Amino acid sequence: MTDPVVSDLLARSNRLGADPRTTNYAGGNTSAAGTATDPVTGQPVELLWVKGSGGDLGTLTEAGLAVLRLDRLRSLVDVYPGVEQEDEMVAAFDYCLHGRGGAAPSIDTAMHGLVPAPHVDHLHPDSGIALATAADGEALTREAFGDRVAWVPWRRPGFQLGLDMARIVAENPQAIGAVLGGHGITAWGQTSEECEAHSMEIIETAERFLAERGRPEPFGPVLPGHEALPQAERRARAAALFPVVRRLASTDRPQVGHLTDSDVVLDFLARAEHPRLAALGTSCPDHFLRTKVRPMVVDLPATAPVEDVVARLEELHEAYRADYAAYYDRNADPDSPAMRGADPAVVLVPGVGMFSFGATKQTARVAGEFYVNAINVMRGAEAVSTYAPIDEVEKFRIEYWALEEAKLARMPKPKPLATRVAFVTGAAGGIGKAIAQRLAAEGACVVIADLDLAKATEAAAEMGSTDVAVGVAADVSDGEAVAAAFREAVLAFGGVDLVVNNAGLSISKPLLDTTERDWDLQHDVMAKGSFLVSREAARVMIEQGMGGDLVYISSKNSVFAGPSNIAYSAAKADQAHQVRLLAAELGEHQIRVNGINPDGVVRGSGIFAGGWGASRAATYGVPEEELGAFYAQRTLLKREVLPDHVADAVFALTGGELTRTTGLHVPVDSGVAAAFLR
């Protein structure tokens, strides 16, 4: 049974984490102290439950808490070696743990354990950080709160900050919390309810103070030509630029992208002060760990020709990398971790919005959310003072902290398709859905493209949030519809890396019964459709410059002459030759093109369920329900083929083990000798 102290802590944490005013994803931490029975001695023992390293308040569970003995934690004060060696204290927390399991203690554990109050919140609200980063933040804090909230000068998170906080509380017994210079806020209370109330009082008081005391238009007047473009034009331009920006942001390692074109971002980029403020970078440690020390900002008006913006992006990126390397060289010492990469995590384009990047869609999205927080912080600080973030040396100390490096080392190994964006046609059901599910399970972001948007959206939702999969409408026989579907894919994830031509249908008839419409329909969907999809995919992939994979789901029928199947088999043969033609043409761009030839996929197949199964069963003179078994018995392996087996083949071709393979057709038919490639 969960301890009531823990239950209250989790409920408070979840409430605070769900409120965007209080903190950002994985930011801040909360704690509660209480008494439990030591299972060894049977005696009462004082414990501290505190959010562990890397957790998120909004989704915090008991497993995400570190549990420490308070007496041992507070005894560390007697062995503290001083601020120059305070990082050693994190390892010492392990000797204070109570029992096994739980999360690793975070760097903020000392603050929670040394503040003499049973309940403590440390949060990163925009309003609080605005005061914390104002040039005269101490005076403004006193003006806003009187002596009810103390001021703590900037101190890097760690054991010394815990000691500072303990001293501040002792010197200010009337205080309910503190503003931490350059960082955030901390509040405390005798009960969980009181602590939460104090946190919200600080946040809401700061919000009112900024609103009432602040000057209008803190970002300055509108910069002519930098106003937000109309939505349709803005998103079209974003789709045109995104593959280029993603290529630049992936110079050191592949990244997934996220677009934010909210009013907050667009207004910031339309104002005269945005170049100065963006150059100052973010301040709160949680911010610049995800956004890097500063963003890359396009210095052209919103209506500049796209080709001019692309050329300028190339120039700015080269300069950004040089500046970042110089920043690293200025501040690194022999013990610093190696530079993690010099590409921007956030790219700002006036009139269009913000492109943010990360190793997953979630981290890319969160990086954008953090920069929106940073914009709000800058607005608040500029409204009442001047924005003055912590200096470069301190930023570097946190960005390249050995403790941060250790946290990164604890992260699980990326899945094989991590950072790759997959676009699968005909993926709302059958073979396409199985392929999409497998690619998502292997770490890809997946675009479910289907003629039926509702079914595509439903299939995507089954795979997880929009950080994992999205559904788009795609009539593959219509060139503009295909182009529109790819634009949606690019806007969702930044580009496209892996495309599966799976959309198909079949009408099985003898030659004399096959109509022109039968022929045209099947060739429009499979032959023409694959051509249109591959053409649009190649445009995006070439613009990205990151290589890619095209996979055609062809058929055993592309090489095997079966009866009563002229239109379908001819269309599949067309697809099969497209594989060879495009492999030869696109190799110079590191785009690999391969095919898969399934056969006898009856169970779970959309084509067979749509009447094809009944037709083929009639052709072979077997009951429809026995068609799968019939196909299996005519194979060498005598085993039925399922949609998952086709998905396995797609992963085998794209999962990283066959990096030098292109122009290949892989049979997934349990062995049909007549269809062996010769």
VOGU-3710 file (C-alpha; in Angstrom, 3 decimals, decimal comma):
1> mtdpvvsdll> 0,000/0,000/0,000  1,387/3,419/-0,967  2,318/5,662/1,956  -0,151/8,614/2,310  2,800/11,026/2,185  3,807/9,560/-1,171  0,230/9,613/-2,467  -0,093/13,294/-1,617  3,293/14,050/-3,198  2,390/12,295/-6,438
11> arsnrlgadp> -0,994/14,019/-6,633  0,618/17,411/-6,057  3,347/16,703/-8,586  0,890/15,607/-11,249  -1,258/18,714/-10,736  1,734/21,012/-10,948  3,184/19,195/-13,946  -0,126/19,357/-15,821  -0,282/23,157/-15,507  1,865/24,833/-18,203
21> rttnyaggnt> 2,240/27,890/-15,977  4,314/26,007/-13,430  7,058/24,197/-15,282  7,958/22,488/-18,542  8,298/18,849/-19,570  10,727/16,983/-17,278  11,499/20,271/-15,515  11,406/21,006/-11,825  11,132/18,601/-8,916  9,062/18,067/-5,805
31> saagtatdpv> 9,630/16,315/-2,498  8,015/15,247/0,734  9,511/14,114/4,025  7,822/11,660/6,340  8,302/8,814/8,760  8,267/5,130/7,894  9,245/1,924/9,660  12,734/0,621/8,974  12,198/-3,025/7,943  15,551/-3,997/9,486
41> tgqpvellwv> 15,267/-2,399/12,947  11,500/-2,046/13,165  12,117/1,515/14,348  10,727/4,707/12,773  13,011/6,403/10,259  12,737/9,805/8,573  12,665/9,557/4,790  12,706/11,976/1,867  10,795/11,103/-1,288  11,960/13,303/-4,171
51> kgsggdlgtl> 11,434/13,257/-7,915  14,348/11,392/-9,468  16,670/12,362/-12,288  15,028/12,759/-15,675  11,428/12,326/-14,532  8,417/14,445/-15,478  6,132/15,931/-12,838  2,997/15,610/-14,930  3,386/11,846/-15,302  5,343/11,062/-12,130
61> teaglavlrl> 4,675/7,710/-10,462  6,104/6,134/-7,321  8,749/4,372/-9,425  10,044/7,794/-10,469  10,858/8,828/-6,891  14,209/8,521/-5,167  13,854/7,544/-1,494  16,607/8,649/0,900  17,315/8,553/4,629  17,092/12,163/5,807
71> drlrslvdvy> 19,571/11,699/8,661  22,233/10,391/6,283  21,481/13,002/3,625  21,828/15,849/6,117  25,003/14,306/7,524  26,651/14,910/4,133  27,011/18,546/5,201  29,823/17,426/7,509  31,816/15,805/4,682  31,061/18,349/1,936
81> pgveqedemv> 34,415/19,097/0,255  33,436/22,527/-1,073  31,947/23,976/-4,228  34,919/23,017/-6,396  34,237/19,331/-5,693  30,477/19,415/-5,184  29,801/17,068/-8,112  31,221/14,280/-5,945  28,202/14,642/-3,682  25,863/13,129/-6,267
91> aafdyclhgr> 27,623/9,789/-5,883  27,310/10,184/-2,125  23,518/10,253/-2,450  23,669/6,547/-3,273  24,829/5,876/0,275  21,732/7,643/1,589  19,194/5,557/-0,320  16,558/3,637/1,592  16,135/0,198/0,077  16,522/-0,873/-3,523
101> ggaapsidta> 14,782/0,374/-6,627  13,405/3,803/-7,313  14,888/6,489/-9,523  18,412/7,864/-9,425  18,638/10,966/-7,206  18,856/14,212/-9,172  21,301/17,055/-8,684  18,555/19,019/-6,872  18,207/16,403/-4,121  20,329/18,422/-1,707
111> mhglvpaphv> 18,044/21,449/-1,939  15,041/19,317/-1,016  16,806/17,563/1,826  18,518/20,572/3,384  15,599/23,019/3,315  14,052/22,603/6,811  10,495/22,020/5,626  8,774/18,686/5,020  7,417/19,650/1,581  9,384/21,459/-1,139
121> dhlhpdsgia> 8,641/22,401/-4,768  11,267/23,588/-7,229  9,639/24,851/-10,438  10,424/26,715/-13,654  7,427/28,964/-14,340  7,863/31,552/-17,078  6,788/34,363/-14,745  9,266/33,343/-12,055  12,159/32,942/-14,501  11,314/36,358/-15,986
131> lataadgeal> 12,044/37,928/-12,603  15,030/35,621/-12,110  16,611/36,778/-15,400  15,812/40,473/-15,141  18,873/42,689/-14,770  17,532/43,996/-11,447  15,762/40,814/-10,441  16,543/41,112/-6,739  14,928/44,549/-6,448  11,948/43,470/-8,545
141> treafgdrva> 11,437/40,376/-6,377  11,384/42,571/-3,295  8,938/44,954/-4,998  6,636/42,121/-6,090  6,666/40,047/-2,886  8,054/42,135/-0,068  9,765/39,825/2,424  7,410/36,940/1,665  9,708/35,599/-1,062  13,506/35,680/-0,776
151> wvpwrrpgfq> 16,097/36,226/-3,526  18,896/33,705/-4,105  21,734/34,849/-6,381  22,605/32,543/-9,311  24,140/29,303/-8,231  24,540/26,252/-10,416  22,229/23,443/-9,219  24,043/21,249/-6,730  24,950/20,730/-3,101  26,060/24,313/-2,545
161> lgldmariva> 22,701/25,602/-3,755  21,100/23,333/-1,142  23,263/24,925/1,540  22,416/28,398/0,224  18,711/27,594/0,368  18,966/26,269/3,938  20,665/29,499/4,981  18,068/31,647/3,193  15,216/29,832/4,964  16,924/30,239/8,337
171> enpqaigavl> 17,475/33,953/7,726  13,930/34,512/6,432  11,552/32,515/8,655  8,611/34,510/7,279  9,338/33,495/3,655  7,234/30,960/1,783  9,731/30,527/-1,026  12,497/32,057/-3,104  13,303/33,271/-6,593  16,527/31,629/-7,761
181> gghgitawgq> 18,524/34,074/-9,863  18,763/32,998/-13,524  16,897/29,793/-12,782  13,388/29,492/-11,306  11,533/29,381/-7,995  11,394/27,223/-4,888  8,527/27,062/-2,379  8,006/25,082/0,801  5,324/24,273/3,351  4,441/22,251/6,426
191> tseeceahsm> 1,876/20,245/4,473  1,648/19,183/0,859  -1,372/21,451/0,365  0,416/24,443/1,879  3,498/23,873/-0,267  1,434/23,713/-3,464  -0,505/26,822/-2,418  2,753/28,693/-1,841  4,064/27,634/-5,252  0,926/28,894/-6,968
201> eiietaerfl> 0,941/32,110/-4,924  4,462/32,895/-6,129  3,640/32,080/-9,748  0,362/34,004/-9,841  1,793/37,011/-7,989  4,666/37,149/-10,472  2,205/36,931/-13,376  0,138/39,836/-12,004  3,241/41,896/-11,290  4,545/41,500/-14,832
211> aergrpepfg> 1,151/42,294/-16,319  0,531/45,377/-14,161  4,087/46,699/-13,951  5,253/45,759/-17,441  5,438/48,109/-20,404  3,525/47,329/-23,591  5,336/45,820/-26,577  8,508/44,761/-24,720  9,853/43,231/-27,947  9,660/46,585/-29,707
221> pvlpghealp> 7,737/47,679/-32,792  6,887/45,431/-35,713  9,797/44,979/-38,101  8,458/45,710/-41,612  8,358/42,602/-43,770  8,682/40,232/-40,818  4,982/39,850/-40,060  3,458/36,370/-40,025  2,464/35,082/-43,439  -1,138/33,901/-43,967
231> qaerraraaa> -1,540/30,347/-42,706  -1,726/28,564/-46,079  1,275/30,453/-47,448  3,157/30,024/-44,179  2,717/26,265/-44,092  3,556/25,867/-47,776  6,785/27,769/-47,201  7,523/25,732/-44,069  7,092/22,513/-46,057  9,469/23,814/-48,735
241> lfpvvrrlas> 12,133/24,819/-46,202  11,858/22,001/-43,665  13,869/19,319/-45,535  16,716/21,812/-46,041  16,677/22,917/-42,410  16,557/19,295/-41,284  19,567/18,457/-43,449  21,540/21,294/-41,859  20,452/20,375/-38,321  21,475/16,754/-39,025
251> tdrpqvghlt> 25,039/17,480/-40,135  26,517/15,810/-37,057  23,772/13,234/-36,461  20,281/12,599/-37,877  17,454/14,526/-36,250  13,657/14,585/-36,302  11,943/17,954/-36,657  8,968/19,796/-35,212  7,285/22,973/-36,482  5,838/25,593/-34,136
261> dsdvvldfla> 4,007/28,473/-35,793  2,049/29,696/-32,790  1,195/33,356/-32,286  3,836/33,585/-29,532  6,620/32,580/-31,914  5,384/34,538/-34,926  4,925/37,746/-32,924  8,418/37,446/-31,424  9,952/37,051/-34,880  7,974/40,011/-36,204
271> raehprlaal> 9,399/42,407/-33,594  12,461/44,610/-33,850  14,198/43,270/-30,728  14,135/39,580/-31,638  17,675/39,459/-33,150  19,219/40,967/-29,985  17,260/38,796/-27,595  17,729/35,557/-29,523  21,484/36,160/-29,564  21,506/36,370/-25,744
281> gtscpdhflr> 20,262/32,784/-25,568  18,165/31,139/-22,890  18,943/31,100/-19,181  17,124/28,449/-17,170  19,314/25,296/-17,195  16,396/23,151/-18,346  15,933/25,469/-21,328  19,335/25,598/-22,945  20,093/21,939/-22,306  17,375/21,295/-24,892
291> tkvrpmvvdl> 17,575/24,408/-27,063  21,369/24,818/-27,067  23,016/28,022/-26,005  21,148/30,051/-28,651  18,995/29,484/-31,760  19,890/30,075/-35,402  17,877/33,009/-36,755  17,194/33,749/-40,426  17,808/37,455/-41,023  15,585/37,872/-44,081
301> patapvedvv> 12,026/39,204/-44,386  9,147/36,750/-44,496  8,503/37,350/-48,192  12,069/36,707/-49,390  12,162/34,166/-52,255  12,484/30,599/-50,975  15,730/30,092/-52,914  17,211/33,165/-51,180  16,191/31,798/-47,779  17,768/28,435/-48,615
311> arleelheay> 21,033/30,107/-49,645  21,028/32,197/-46,484  20,312/29,141/-44,327  23,450/27,502/-45,729  25,533/30,580/-44,853  24,036/30,985/-41,399  24,534/27,311/-40,626  28,210/27,454/-41,489  28,619/30,502/-39,261  26,594/28,897/-36,456
321> radyaayydr> 28,787/25,805/-36,444  31,934/27,922/-36,335  30,541/30,054/-33,504  29,468/27,008/-31,509  32,873/25,364/-31,913  34,501/28,604/-30,737  32,136/28,699/-27,732  33,176/25,158/-26,872  36,890/25,904/-27,286  36,664/29,064/-25,143
331> nadpdspamr> 35,115/27,252/-22,220  36,217/23,612/-22,323  38,930/22,293/-20,062  40,833/18,990/-20,286  38,116/17,208/-18,271  35,161/18,478/-20,316  33,107/15,941/-22,292  33,686/15,990/-26,038  31,629/18,455/-28,065  28,275/16,817/-28,742
341> gadpavvlvp> 27,679/18,516/-32,076  27,658/22,031/-33,467  24,288/22,082/-35,226  21,413/24,248/-33,983  18,531/22,649/-32,106  16,227/25,597/-32,858  15,980/27,510/-36,156  13,795/30,631/-36,325  12,382/31,879/-39,642  10,424/35,177/-39,570
351> gvgmfsfgat> 6,914/34,921/-40,933  7,075/31,114/-40,895  7,866/29,941/-37,367  10,272/27,784/-35,403  11,875/24,510/-36,503  13,153/22,499/-33,543  15,080/19,242/-33,619  15,872/16,225/-31,488  16,724/12,547/-31,537  12,994/11,753/-31,343
361> kqtarvagef> 9,856/13,621/-32,283  9,128/14,103/-28,598  12,520/15,683/-27,882  12,139/17,890/-30,966  8,697/19,012/-29,818  9,872/19,588/-26,261  12,818/21,669/-27,504  10,290/23,897/-29,260  8,124/24,088/-26,153  11,152/25,141/-24,119
371> yvnainvmrg> 11,989/27,909/-26,547  8,409/29,159/-26,334  8,999/29,275/-22,564  12,189/31,226/-23,233  10,271/33,736/-25,381  7,765/34,209/-22,561  10,624/34,701/-20,103  12,280/37,293/-22,336  8,990/39,139/-22,747  8,423/39,295/-19,002
381> aeavstyapi> 11,979/40,380/-18,201  11,987/43,039/-20,934  8,585/44,303/-19,799  9,861/45,286/-16,351  13,614/45,518/-16,864  16,265/44,163/-19,239  16,672/40,467/-20,016  20,017/39,374/-18,528  20,542/35,597/-18,668  23,414/33,839/-16,915
391> devekfriey> 26,755/34,318/-18,607  28,348/32,040/-21,173  30,759/30,377/-18,777  27,915/29,241/-16,536  25,880/28,045/-19,509  28,806/25,947/-20,690  29,381/24,506/-17,213  25,833/23,157/-17,210  25,631/22,114/-20,871  28,870/20,132/-20,559
401> waleeaklar> 28,434/19,077/-16,958  29,909/15,657/-16,208  26,648/14,852/-14,407  24,655/15,672/-17,547  27,006/13,464/-19,539  26,353/10,639/-17,075  22,592/11,129/-17,476  22,964/10,884/-21,263  25,022/7,714/-20,871  22,177/6,124/-18,881
411> mpkpkplatr> 19,721/6,600/-21,722  18,717/3,413/-23,553  20,339/2,602/-26,872  18,319/4,050/-29,777  16,156/1,628/-31,737  17,318/0,717/-35,258  14,969/3,139/-37,041  15,250/6,010/-34,553  15,264/9,447/-36,274  13,816/7,958/-39,489
421> vafvtgaagg> 10,503/9,151/-40,901  8,527/6,451/-42,729  5,709/7,085/-45,211  3,568/3,992/-45,920  0,775/4,024/-48,488  -2,366/1,957/-48,068  -1,466/1,668/-44,402  -4,848/1,920/-42,681  -5,184/-1,856/-42,761  -3,813/-5,162/-44,014
431> igkaiaqrla> -0,189/-5,472/-45,068  0,372/-1,713/-44,968  -0,780/-1,445/-41,370  1,443/-4,347/-40,329  4,402/-2,626/-42,011  3,638/0,697/-40,332  3,300/-0,957/-36,913  6,625/-2,749/-37,313  8,434/0,405/-38,402  6,988/2,336/-35,453
441> aegacvviad> 8,004/-0,452/-33,064  11,564/-0,176/-34,402  11,706/3,540/-33,595  10,527/5,253/-36,779  8,078/8,133/-36,933  5,340/6,869/-39,241  2,977/8,588/-41,654  -0,084/6,438/-42,340  -1,168/7,401/-45,876  -4,493/6,036/-47,046
451> ldlakateaa> -7,400/6,926/-49,291  -9,610/6,958/-46,185  -8,368/9,723/-43,858  -10,550/8,633/-40,943  -9,165/5,103/-41,060  -5,616/6,425/-41,484  -6,005/8,634/-38,419  -7,495/5,760/-36,430  -4,639/3,429/-37,395  -2,092/6,088/-36,413
461> aemgstdvav> -3,759/6,586/-33,034  -3,453/2,860/-32,333  0,332/3,209/-32,612  0,624/5,994/-30,050  0,590/9,768/-29,924  1,306/12,093/-32,835  4,947/11,913/-31,724  4,864/8,367/-33,131  2,403/8,337/-36,033  0,050/10,592/-37,969
471> gvaadvsdge> -2,585/9,819/-40,578  -2,862/11,629/-43,910  -5,227/11,332/-46,869  -3,571/10,081/-50,041  -5,130/9,172/-53,360  -1,948/7,787/-54,893  -3,371/8,068/-58,410  -3,592/11,868/-58,091  -0,308/13,753/-58,322  -1,477/16,794/-56,361
481> avaaafreav> -2,985/14,611/-53,660  0,340/12,770/-53,341  2,248/16,065/-53,137  -0,159/17,315/-50,468  0,303/14,122/-48,437  4,077/14,540/-48,510  3,759/18,166/-47,442  1,780/16,988/-44,416  4,442/14,375/-43,664  7,199/16,977/-43,860
491> lafggvdlvv> 5,301/19,386/-41,610  4,729/16,590/-39,092  8,298/15,293/-38,770  10,633/17,465/-40,833  11,074/15,231/-43,852  10,806/11,684/-45,151  13,449/8,930/-45,118  11,696/5,643/-45,804  8,797/5,217/-48,225  6,819/2,015/-48,745
501> nnaglsiskp> 4,725/1,768/-51,905  2,079/-0,588/-50,580  -1,253/0,838/-51,820  -2,947/-1,619/-54,124  -6,061/-3,433/-55,221  -6,833/-6,338/-57,486  -9,564/-7,312/-59,886  -9,082/-10,909/-60,973  -10,636/-11,663/-64,364  -9,798/-13,622/-67,498
511> lldtterdwd> -8,486/-11,585/-70,414  -11,780/-11,427/-72,284  -13,651/-10,240/-69,199  -11,116/-7,577/-68,235  -12,422/-4,109/-69,091  -10,455/-0,959/-69,853  -11,642/0,399/-66,532  -10,301/-2,680/-64,733  -6,947/-2,156/-66,438  -6,811/1,605/-65,857
521> lqhdvmakgs> -7,840/1,406/-62,208  -5,176/-1,110/-61,270  -2,456/0,650/-63,238  -3,482/4,036/-61,829  -3,169/2,811/-58,240  -0,139/0,527/-58,476  1,938/1,500/-61,502  1,135/5,199/-61,760  0,595/5,520/-58,010  4,011/4,066/-57,181
531> flvsreaarv> 5,595/6,383/-59,749  3,902/9,474/-58,253  4,780/8,505/-54,680  8,386/7,691/-55,568  8,779/10,920/-57,513  7,555/13,029/-54,597  9,619/11,015/-52,120  12,749/11,486/-54,212  12,194/15,252/-54,323  12,108/15,423/-50,525
541> mieqgmggdl> 14,993/12,991/-50,024  17,265/14,751/-52,514  16,489/18,102/-50,864  17,302/16,577/-47,458  20,580/15,113/-48,638  20,330/12,321/-46,068  19,798/9,367/-48,397  16,752/7,190/-47,956  14,856/4,009/-48,774  12,129/3,293/-51,290
551> vyissknsvf> 10,473/-0,095/-50,875  7,934/-1,467/-53,334  5,461/-4,102/-52,208  5,224/-5,840/-55,544  4,129/-9,470/-55,887  5,123/-12,953/-56,843  2,832/-12,248/-59,802  5,338/-9,732/-61,145  7,492/-12,674/-62,299  5,028/-15,584/-62,294
561> agpsniaysa> 2,453/-16,080/-65,042  -0,820/-17,056/-63,415  -4,264/-17,407/-65,026  -7,063/-14,791/-65,072  -4,884/-12,007/-63,717  -3,669/-9,886/-66,632  -4,273/-6,384/-65,261  -3,011/-7,001/-61,736  0,077/-8,950/-62,751  1,011/-6,448/-65,454
571> akadqahqvr> 0,764/-3,577/-62,951  2,921/-5,529/-60,498  5,489/-6,187/-63,221  5,543/-2,433/-63,852  6,254/-1,843/-60,167  8,995/-4,465/-60,188  10,790/-2,762/-63,051  10,417/0,643/-61,379  12,556/-0,805/-58,585  15,375/-1,553/-61,005
581> llaaelgehq> 15,053/1,735/-62,888  14,998/3,907/-59,757  17,772/1,958/-58,051  19,951/2,828/-61,043  18,898/6,492/-61,079  18,786/7,395/-57,387  21,901/5,627/-56,167  23,999/8,770/-56,548  21,779/10,367/-53,895  22,266/7,414/-51,506
591> irvnginpdg> 18,621/6,459/-51,995  18,240/2,685/-52,021  15,328/1,128/-53,905  14,249/-2,432/-53,213  11,169/-4,571/-53,672  9,299/-7,326/-51,885  7,361/-10,037/-53,714  4,742/-11,524/-51,374  2,331/-14,280/-52,270  -0,635/-15,929/-50,652
601> vvrgsgifag> -1,145/-13,302/-47,924  -4,773/-14,117/-47,260  -5,357/-13,587/-43,551  -5,269/-9,905/-42,668  -4,980/-8,769/-46,266  -7,203/-5,918/-47,380  -7,041/-7,046/-51,014  -8,195/-10,579/-50,250  -10,954/-9,322/-47,968  -12,223/-7,048/-50,734
611> gwgasraaty> -13,275/-9,838/-53,077  -9,913/-10,884/-54,451  -9,889/-13,920/-52,160  -13,236/-15,186/-53,426  -12,118/-14,664/-57,026  -8,818/-16,497/-56,593  -10,514/-19,303/-54,646  -12,931/-19,770/-57,546  -10,035/-19,793/-60,012  -8,304/-22,573/-58,080
621> gvpeeelgaf> -11,503/-24,444/-57,182  -11,115/-24,290/-53,385  -13,351/-22,819/-50,634  -12,376/-19,225/-49,823  -11,735/-20,029/-46,155  -9,148/-22,602/-47,240  -7,341/-20,348/-49,682  -4,485/-19,530/-47,309  -3,858/-23,203/-46,611  -4,076/-23,929/-50,351
631> yaqrtllkre> -1,405/-21,350/-51,123  0,773/-22,697/-48,329  0,621/-26,274/-49,612  1,908/-25,316/-53,036  5,059/-23,716/-51,526  8,365/-25,314/-50,705  8,082/-24,492/-46,995  4,396/-25,407/-46,745  3,804/-22,424/-44,444  1,230/-19,665/-44,694
641> vlpdhvadav> 2,403/-16,079/-45,299  0,956/-13,343/-43,047  1,157/-9,522/-43,205  3,725/-9,542/-40,398  6,091/-11,572/-42,579  6,004/-8,857/-45,231  6,635/-6,269/-42,504  9,648/-8,313/-41,360  11,072/-8,119/-44,883  10,608/-4,338/-45,002
651> faltggeltr> 12,504/-3,998/-41,756  15,233/-6,348/-42,967  15,784/-4,096/-45,985  15,713/-0,818/-44,060  16,883/-1,600/-40,522  20,569/-0,985/-41,111  21,959/-4,433/-41,851  21,747/-4,207/-45,664  23,272/-0,784/-46,213  24,891/-1,764/-49,513
661> ttglhvpvds> 21,826/-3,398/-51,049  19,745/-1,742/-53,769  17,778/-3,061/-56,738  16,896/-6,282/-54,895  13,571/-8,129/-54,915  12,953/-10,228/-51,812  10,407/-13,064/-52,154  8,093/-13,525/-49,170  6,095/-16,456/-50,483  7,267/-19,521/-48,482
671> gvaaaflr> 9,023/-20,666/-51,637  7,313/-20,626/-55,015  9,852/-22,192/-57,365  8,160/-20,847/-60,468  8,673/-17,311/-59,126  12,397/-17,659/-58,434  14,272/-14,714/-59,881  16,582/-15,643/-62,709
//
